[in-house]
Amino acid sequence: MALKQQLYDLLEGGNRAKFSQRLVDYLLGLLIVGNVLAVALESLPDIDPAHVEFFAVFEIFSLAVFSIEYLTRLWVCTEHLPLKRLKAGEARRRYALSPFMIIDLLAILPSLVVSVIGIDLRFLRIFRLLRLLKLARYSPTIITLGRVLYGERRALGAVVIIMFGLLMLSASIMTIIEAKAQPEDFGSIPASMWWALATLSTVGYGDVVPITALGRIFGGIVTLLGVAMYALPIAIIASGFTNESRRRDFVITWGMVARVPLFAKLDPVSLAKIGGLLRAKSVPSGYEICHRGQPADSMYFIVSGEVIIDLDDHRMTLEEGDFFGEIALLHDTQRRAHVFALTECRLMQLMKTDFHSLMETEPKLREEIAEVAAERLRQGEWAQGDLGDMPDEELHNQRCQDE
Protein backbone atom coordinates (compact mmCIF):
# COMPACT_ATOMS: atom_id res chain seq x y z
CA MET A 1 0.00 0.00 0.00
CA ALA A 2 2.69 2.47 -1.03
CA LEU A 3 0.06 4.88 -2.41
CA LYS A 4 -1.76 5.01 0.93
CA GLN A 5 1.48 5.76 2.79
CA GLN A 6 2.40 8.48 0.31
CA LEU A 7 -1.01 10.12 0.64
CA TYR A 8 -0.79 9.86 4.42
CA ASP A 9 2.59 11.60 4.41
CA LEU A 10 1.22 14.25 2.05
CA LEU A 11 -1.87 15.06 4.14
CA GLU A 12 -0.99 14.02 7.67
CA GLY A 13 2.84 14.00 7.77
CA GLY A 14 4.02 15.47 11.04
CA ASN A 15 6.94 17.79 10.31
CA ARG A 16 5.55 19.35 7.07
CA ALA A 17 9.15 19.89 5.93
CA LYS A 18 8.73 18.64 2.36
CA PHE A 19 7.84 21.06 -0.41
CA SER A 20 4.91 18.89 -1.56
CA GLN A 21 3.43 18.90 1.96
CA ARG A 22 3.74 22.66 2.31
CA LEU A 23 2.27 23.15 -1.17
CA VAL A 24 -0.81 21.07 -0.33
CA ASP A 25 -1.30 23.02 2.92
CA TYR A 26 -0.92 26.32 1.07
CA LEU A 27 -3.37 25.45 -1.72
CA LEU A 28 -6.00 24.09 0.68
CA GLY A 29 -5.62 27.15 2.89
CA LEU A 30 -6.01 29.42 -0.14
CA LEU A 31 -9.16 27.55 -1.17
CA ILE A 32 -10.61 27.93 2.33
CA VAL A 33 -10.00 31.68 2.34
CA GLY A 34 -11.53 31.90 -1.16
CA ASN A 35 -14.69 30.16 0.07
CA VAL A 36 -15.10 32.57 2.98
CA LEU A 37 -14.74 35.54 0.64
CA ALA A 38 -17.22 33.98 -1.78
CA VAL A 39 -19.85 33.68 0.96
CA ALA A 40 -19.45 37.39 1.71
CA LEU A 41 -19.55 38.49 -1.94
CA GLU A 42 -22.60 36.36 -2.73
CA SER A 43 -24.60 38.41 -0.23
CA LEU A 44 -24.29 41.56 -2.35
CA PRO A 45 -27.81 42.53 -3.55
CA ASP A 46 -26.73 43.81 -6.99
CA ILE A 47 -24.32 41.02 -7.88
CA ASP A 48 -23.91 40.39 -11.61
CA PRO A 49 -25.58 37.20 -12.96
CA ALA A 50 -22.27 36.16 -14.55
CA HIS A 51 -20.67 36.33 -11.13
CA VAL A 52 -23.47 34.24 -9.66
CA GLU A 53 -22.65 31.49 -12.15
CA PHE A 54 -18.94 31.77 -11.30
CA PHE A 55 -19.64 31.43 -7.59
CA ALA A 56 -21.81 28.38 -8.26
CA VAL A 57 -19.02 26.68 -10.23
CA PHE A 58 -16.50 27.67 -7.56
CA GLU A 59 -18.71 26.14 -4.86
CA ILE A 60 -19.03 22.88 -6.79
CA PHE A 61 -15.27 22.75 -7.28
CA SER A 62 -14.60 23.51 -3.60
CA LEU A 63 -17.13 20.94 -2.48
CA ALA A 64 -15.48 18.31 -4.67
CA VAL A 65 -11.99 19.13 -3.37
CA PHE A 66 -13.03 19.16 0.30
CA SER A 67 -15.02 15.94 -0.12
CA ILE A 68 -12.07 14.18 -1.75
CA GLU A 69 -9.80 15.49 1.00
CA TYR A 70 -12.17 14.23 3.71
CA LEU A 71 -12.54 10.76 2.18
CA THR A 72 -8.80 10.50 1.52
CA ARG A 73 -7.97 11.40 5.11
CA LEU A 74 -10.48 8.82 6.29
CA TRP A 75 -8.91 6.18 4.02
CA VAL A 76 -5.28 6.79 4.99
CA CYS A 77 -5.87 7.23 8.73
CA THR A 78 -5.06 3.54 9.28
CA GLU A 79 -1.40 4.50 8.66
CA HIS A 80 -1.50 6.69 11.78
CA LEU A 81 0.66 4.98 14.41
CA PRO A 82 -1.83 5.23 17.35
CA LEU A 83 -4.53 3.64 15.13
CA LYS A 84 -2.46 0.92 13.46
CA ARG A 85 -3.17 -1.61 16.19
CA LEU A 86 -6.93 -1.29 15.61
CA LYS A 87 -9.06 -2.86 12.93
CA ALA A 88 -9.62 -0.64 9.90
CA GLY A 89 -13.29 0.03 10.69
CA GLU A 90 -12.66 0.95 14.32
CA ALA A 91 -9.66 3.10 13.39
CA ARG A 92 -11.71 5.07 10.86
CA ARG A 93 -14.61 5.45 13.29
CA ARG A 94 -12.34 6.93 15.94
CA TYR A 95 -10.60 9.17 13.46
CA ALA A 96 -13.91 10.40 12.04
CA LEU A 97 -14.91 11.51 15.57
CA SER A 98 -11.75 13.55 16.07
CA PRO A 99 -12.31 17.35 16.29
CA PHE A 100 -10.63 18.20 12.98
CA MET A 101 -12.57 15.55 11.06
CA ILE A 102 -15.86 16.76 12.55
CA ILE A 103 -15.00 20.28 11.39
CA ASP A 104 -14.15 18.93 7.94
CA LEU A 105 -17.51 17.12 7.78
CA LEU A 106 -19.48 20.18 8.88
CA ALA A 107 -17.68 22.19 6.20
CA ILE A 108 -19.11 20.04 3.42
CA LEU A 109 -22.31 18.56 4.87
CA PRO A 110 -24.64 21.61 4.42
CA SER A 111 -23.67 21.94 0.75
CA LEU A 112 -24.18 18.22 0.22
CA VAL A 113 -27.63 18.44 1.80
CA VAL A 114 -28.59 21.31 -0.50
CA SER A 115 -27.28 19.38 -3.52
CA VAL A 116 -29.19 16.21 -2.61
CA ILE A 117 -32.58 17.72 -1.77
CA GLY A 118 -32.33 20.28 -4.60
CA ILE A 119 -33.66 23.14 -2.49
CA ASP A 120 -31.56 26.21 -1.77
CA LEU A 121 -31.96 26.57 1.99
CA ARG A 122 -30.24 29.91 2.38
CA PHE A 123 -29.80 29.60 6.12
CA LEU A 124 -27.50 26.63 5.47
CA ARG A 125 -25.12 28.87 3.55
CA ILE A 126 -23.86 30.34 6.80
CA PHE A 127 -22.41 26.91 7.67
CA ARG A 128 -19.99 27.30 4.75
CA LEU A 129 -18.16 29.75 7.00
CA LEU A 130 -17.21 26.72 9.09
CA ARG A 131 -14.64 26.05 6.38
CA LEU A 132 -12.64 28.85 7.98
CA LEU A 133 -12.12 26.55 10.98
CA LYS A 134 -10.30 24.14 8.67
CA LEU A 135 -7.40 26.59 8.70
CA ALA A 136 -6.70 25.48 12.28
CA ARG A 137 -5.41 22.19 10.86
CA TYR A 138 -2.64 24.06 9.05
CA SER A 139 -1.72 26.47 11.87
CA PRO A 140 0.22 25.14 14.88
CA THR A 141 -0.38 28.49 16.61
CA ILE A 142 -4.17 28.06 16.48
CA ILE A 143 -3.81 24.52 17.82
CA THR A 144 -1.63 25.84 20.64
CA LEU A 145 -4.21 28.52 21.41
CA GLY A 146 -6.90 25.84 21.62
CA ARG A 147 -4.82 23.91 24.13
CA VAL A 148 -4.30 27.10 26.14
CA LEU A 149 -8.05 27.83 26.28
CA TYR A 150 -8.73 24.27 27.39
CA GLY A 151 -5.93 24.32 29.97
CA GLU A 152 -7.08 27.64 31.44
CA ARG A 153 -10.79 26.78 31.29
CA ARG A 154 -11.25 26.88 35.07
CA ALA A 155 -9.61 30.28 35.46
CA LEU A 156 -11.54 31.66 32.48
CA GLY A 157 -14.77 30.19 33.88
CA ALA A 158 -14.16 31.95 37.19
CA VAL A 159 -13.58 35.24 35.36
CA VAL A 160 -16.84 34.81 33.41
CA ILE A 161 -18.74 34.28 36.68
CA ILE A 162 -17.15 37.38 38.22
CA MET A 163 -17.90 39.45 35.12
CA PHE A 164 -21.53 38.28 35.07
CA GLY A 165 -21.87 39.16 38.77
CA LEU A 166 -20.42 42.61 38.12
CA LEU A 167 -22.82 43.06 35.21
CA MET A 168 -25.83 42.21 37.38
CA LEU A 169 -24.61 44.40 40.27
CA SER A 170 -24.01 47.39 38.00
CA ALA A 171 -27.43 47.03 36.33
CA SER A 172 -29.18 46.68 39.70
CA ILE A 173 -27.58 49.77 41.25
CA MET A 174 -28.16 51.87 38.12
CA THR A 175 -31.81 50.82 38.13
CA ILE A 176 -32.17 52.22 41.63
CA ILE A 177 -30.37 55.47 40.72
CA GLU A 178 -31.87 56.23 37.27
CA ALA A 179 -35.29 54.50 37.27
CA LYS A 180 -37.26 57.66 38.08
CA ALA A 181 -35.33 59.90 35.69
CA GLN A 182 -35.34 57.42 32.75
CA PRO A 183 -37.98 54.73 33.31
CA GLU A 184 -37.80 53.46 29.71
CA ASP A 185 -34.03 52.87 29.74
CA PHE A 186 -33.40 52.06 33.41
CA GLY A 187 -36.82 51.01 34.65
CA SER A 188 -35.79 47.39 35.24
CA ILE A 189 -32.63 45.36 35.73
CA PRO A 190 -32.88 43.67 32.30
CA ALA A 191 -33.25 47.10 30.67
CA SER A 192 -30.24 48.46 32.59
CA MET A 193 -28.10 45.47 31.60
CA TRP A 194 -27.68 46.90 28.10
CA TRP A 195 -26.06 50.03 29.51
CA ALA A 196 -24.00 47.97 31.99
CA LEU A 197 -22.71 45.66 29.26
CA ALA A 198 -21.74 48.53 26.96
CA THR A 199 -20.02 50.36 29.83
CA LEU A 200 -18.19 47.40 31.38
CA SER A 201 -16.87 46.34 27.98
CA THR A 202 -15.74 49.98 27.44
CA VAL A 203 -17.60 50.03 24.10
CA GLY A 204 -19.84 52.91 25.21
CA TYR A 205 -22.40 53.16 22.41
CA GLY A 206 -23.84 56.32 23.95
CA ASP A 207 -27.45 55.45 23.09
CA VAL A 208 -28.27 55.05 26.80
CA VAL A 209 -26.49 57.23 29.37
CA PRO A 210 -27.19 58.30 32.96
CA ILE A 211 -28.39 61.90 33.37
CA THR A 212 -28.36 62.32 37.15
CA ALA A 213 -25.19 63.39 38.96
CA LEU A 214 -25.08 60.24 41.09
CA GLY A 215 -25.71 58.10 38.02
CA ARG A 216 -22.78 59.67 36.15
CA ILE A 217 -20.45 59.18 39.11
CA PHE A 218 -21.45 55.55 39.38
CA GLY A 219 -21.08 55.19 35.61
CA GLY A 220 -17.48 56.38 35.84
CA ILE A 221 -16.77 53.80 38.55
CA VAL A 222 -18.30 51.04 36.43
CA THR A 223 -16.12 52.07 33.47
CA LEU A 224 -12.95 51.77 35.57
CA LEU A 225 -14.08 48.38 36.89
CA GLY A 226 -14.73 47.25 33.33
CA VAL A 227 -11.21 48.15 32.20
CA ALA A 228 -9.77 46.07 35.06
CA MET A 229 -12.12 43.10 34.78
CA TYR A 230 -12.06 42.66 31.02
CA ALA A 231 -8.26 42.71 31.06
CA LEU A 232 -8.25 39.58 33.23
CA PRO A 233 -9.08 37.00 30.52
CA ILE A 234 -6.54 38.60 28.18
CA ALA A 235 -3.84 38.29 30.83
CA ILE A 236 -4.79 34.66 31.56
CA ILE A 237 -4.70 33.68 27.89
CA ALA A 238 -1.41 35.52 27.27
CA SER A 239 0.22 33.87 30.29
CA GLY A 240 -1.08 30.44 29.29
CA PHE A 241 0.12 30.91 25.71
CA THR A 242 3.61 31.83 26.92
CA ASN A 243 3.76 28.84 29.26
CA GLU A 244 2.55 26.47 26.52
CA SER A 245 5.18 27.76 24.11
CA ARG A 246 7.88 27.33 26.73
CA ARG A 247 6.75 23.78 27.50
CA ARG A 248 6.77 22.90 23.80
CA ASP A 249 10.22 24.39 23.30
CA PHE A 250 11.48 22.62 26.41
CA VAL A 251 10.26 19.23 25.18
CA ILE A 252 11.86 19.82 21.76
CA THR A 253 15.21 20.92 23.18
CA TRP A 254 15.17 18.16 25.81
CA GLY A 255 14.66 15.49 23.16
CA MET A 256 17.37 16.90 20.90
CA VAL A 257 19.95 17.22 23.68
CA ALA A 258 19.21 13.72 24.99
CA ARG A 259 19.90 12.23 21.54
CA VAL A 260 23.52 13.45 21.51
CA PRO A 261 25.75 10.52 22.54
CA LEU A 262 27.92 12.90 24.55
CA PHE A 263 24.92 13.76 26.78
CA ALA A 264 23.08 10.42 26.64
CA LYS A 265 24.04 9.34 30.18
CA LEU A 266 23.24 12.65 31.88
CA ASP A 267 20.39 12.98 34.36
CA PRO A 268 17.32 15.14 33.60
CA VAL A 269 18.60 18.08 35.67
CA SER A 270 21.86 18.20 33.71
CA LEU A 271 20.03 17.91 30.39
CA ALA A 272 17.81 20.82 31.39
CA LYS A 273 20.85 22.96 32.21
CA ILE A 274 22.42 22.25 28.83
CA GLY A 275 19.10 22.88 27.09
CA GLY A 276 18.94 26.27 28.77
CA LEU A 277 22.14 27.28 26.98
CA LEU A 278 20.73 26.78 23.48
CA ARG A 279 20.30 29.84 21.30
CA ALA A 280 17.67 29.98 18.57
CA LYS A 281 18.83 30.76 15.04
CA SER A 282 16.81 30.88 11.82
CA VAL A 283 18.52 30.79 8.43
CA PRO A 284 17.15 30.99 4.86
CA SER A 285 17.65 28.41 2.15
CA GLY A 286 21.19 28.48 0.75
CA TYR A 287 22.69 30.08 3.86
CA GLU A 288 26.22 28.90 4.74
CA ILE A 289 26.04 27.85 8.38
CA CYS A 290 29.67 26.73 8.68
CA HIS A 291 32.66 27.44 6.46
CA ARG A 292 35.65 25.12 6.04
CA GLY A 293 38.65 26.46 7.95
CA GLN A 294 36.66 28.50 10.46
CA PRO A 295 37.31 27.89 14.18
CA ALA A 296 34.76 25.38 15.46
CA ASP A 297 33.06 27.36 18.21
CA SER A 298 29.64 25.67 18.54
CA MET A 299 27.45 22.71 17.72
CA TYR A 300 24.01 22.88 16.09
CA PHE A 301 20.67 21.12 16.50
CA ILE A 302 18.21 21.10 13.59
CA VAL A 303 14.71 21.98 14.80
CA SER A 304 13.23 22.10 11.30
CA GLY A 305 14.51 22.01 7.73
CA GLU A 306 17.43 20.24 6.07
CA VAL A 307 21.16 21.01 5.85
CA ILE A 308 23.94 19.66 3.63
CA ILE A 309 27.40 18.82 4.97
CA ASP A 310 29.87 19.17 2.08
CA LEU A 311 33.14 17.25 2.62
CA ASP A 312 34.81 17.73 -0.77
CA ASP A 313 33.89 14.42 -2.46
CA HIS A 314 31.35 13.37 0.17
CA ARG A 315 27.98 14.95 0.97
CA MET A 316 25.48 14.22 3.68
CA THR A 317 21.99 15.55 4.28
CA LEU A 318 20.82 16.07 7.85
CA GLU A 319 17.18 16.63 8.72
CA GLU A 320 14.96 17.66 11.61
CA GLY A 321 16.21 16.23 14.91
CA ASP A 322 19.81 15.72 13.71
CA PHE A 323 22.84 17.61 15.02
CA PHE A 324 26.36 18.43 13.89
CA GLY A 325 29.56 19.94 15.27
CA GLU A 326 29.58 18.05 18.57
CA ILE A 327 33.37 17.70 18.65
CA ALA A 328 33.68 21.52 18.74
CA LEU A 329 32.61 21.44 22.38
CA LEU A 330 35.54 19.21 23.37
CA HIS A 331 38.53 20.29 21.29
CA ASP A 332 39.99 23.41 19.71
CA THR A 333 39.67 22.52 16.05
CA GLN A 334 38.59 23.97 12.72
CA ARG A 335 35.58 23.25 10.57
CA ARG A 336 36.52 20.67 7.97
CA ALA A 337 33.31 20.97 5.96
CA HIS A 338 30.98 23.51 4.45
CA VAL A 339 27.49 23.30 5.93
CA PHE A 340 24.64 24.83 3.91
CA ALA A 341 20.92 25.18 4.59
CA LEU A 342 19.14 23.15 1.92
CA THR A 343 15.80 24.62 3.00
CA GLU A 344 14.76 27.34 5.41
CA CYS A 345 15.97 26.06 8.80
CA ARG A 346 15.35 26.68 12.46
CA LEU A 347 18.46 25.80 14.44
CA MET A 348 19.48 25.70 18.09
CA GLN A 349 23.11 26.65 18.68
CA LEU A 350 25.21 25.53 21.66
CA MET A 351 28.22 27.81 21.97
CA LYS A 352 31.53 26.39 23.21
CA THR A 353 32.01 29.36 25.56
CA ASP A 354 28.60 28.81 27.20
CA PHE A 355 29.25 25.08 27.47
CA HIS A 356 32.65 25.57 29.10
CA SER A 357 31.22 28.15 31.52
CA LEU A 358 28.66 25.58 32.62
CA MET A 359 31.39 22.97 33.04
CA GLU A 360 33.35 25.31 35.31
CA THR A 361 30.38 25.78 37.64
CA GLU A 362 29.30 22.11 37.52
CA PRO A 363 32.32 19.88 38.34
CA LYS A 364 30.21 16.72 38.52
CA LEU A 365 28.70 17.41 35.12
CA ARG A 366 32.17 18.09 33.70
CA GLU A 367 33.41 14.74 35.00
CA GLU A 368 30.46 12.83 33.53
CA ILE A 369 30.86 14.40 30.08
CA ALA A 370 34.64 13.95 30.15
CA GLU A 371 34.18 10.27 30.96
CA VAL A 372 31.74 9.75 28.07
CA ALA A 373 33.97 11.73 25.69
CA ALA A 374 37.04 9.69 26.65
CA GLU A 375 35.16 6.43 26.16
CA ARG A 376 33.93 7.48 22.72
CA LEU A 377 37.41 8.59 21.68
CA ARG A 378 38.89 5.26 22.81
CA GLN A 379 36.29 3.31 20.87
CA GLY A 380 36.46 5.59 17.81
CA GLU A 381 32.73 6.37 17.95
CA TRP A 382 32.19 9.56 16.00
CA ALA A 383 28.63 10.73 15.43
CA GLN A 384 27.37 11.74 12.02
CA GLY A 385 27.16 15.28 13.27
CA ASP A 386 30.93 15.34 13.96
CA LEU A 387 31.90 14.93 10.30
CA GLY A 388 32.49 18.64 9.89
CA ASP A 389 35.02 18.91 12.75
CA MET A 390 36.88 15.57 12.73
CA PRO A 391 40.64 15.35 12.87
CA ASP A 392 42.03 14.45 9.44
CA GLU A 393 42.78 10.79 10.22
CA GLU A 394 39.35 10.08 11.73
CA LEU A 395 37.63 11.92 8.89
CA HIS A 396 39.42 9.73 6.34
CA ASN A 397 38.40 6.57 8.20
CA GLN A 398 34.77 7.72 8.38
CA ARG A 399 34.68 8.45 4.66
CA CYS A 400 36.04 4.98 3.90
CA GLN A 401 33.33 3.41 6.06
CA ASP A 402 30.60 5.44 4.34
CA GLU A 403 31.87 4.50 0.90
PyMOL commands that set and color helices and strands:
alter all, ss='L'
color gray80, all
select helices_A, chain A and resi 2-12+19-42+49-79+81-83+88-96+99-117+122-138+140-151+153-178+183-186+189-200+213-259+261-263+268-275+326-329+352-361+363-379+384-389+392-402
alter helices_A, ss='H'
color red, helices_A
select strands_A, chain A and resi 279-283+288-290+298-304+307-311+314-318+323-324+338-341+345-351
alter strands_A, ss='S'
color yellow, strands_A
deselect
rebuild
show_as cartoon
